Every structure is written in structure tokens, then in C-alpha cells.
Amino acid sequence: IDDIINQIKGGRFTLKHTE
């Protein structure tokens, strides 16, 4: 899934995990 890689690259994955 490229979506996860894209989110991690965008820094949204960390934000979602932090919140």
C-alpha cells in the first residue's frame, strides 16, 4: 500500500498516531 508510505512521508501518519 503506497498510501501508508505517502502518509508517513507527509507526516500525517505521525499526527494521526499522536492524536
C-alpha positions in Angstrom: 0.0 0.0 0.0 1.6 3.3 -1.1 -1.0 5.2 0.9 0.8 4.4 4.2 4.2 5.4 2.8 2.7 8.6 1.4 1.1 9.4 4.8 4.4 8.7 6.6 6.3 10.9 4.1 3.7 13.7 4.6 3.9 13.4 8.4 0.2 12.8 8.7 0.7 9.2 9.9 2.6 10.5 12.9 0.0 13.1 13.6 -2.8 10.6 13.5 -0.9 8.3 15.7 -0.1 11.0 18.2 -3.7 12.2 18.4 
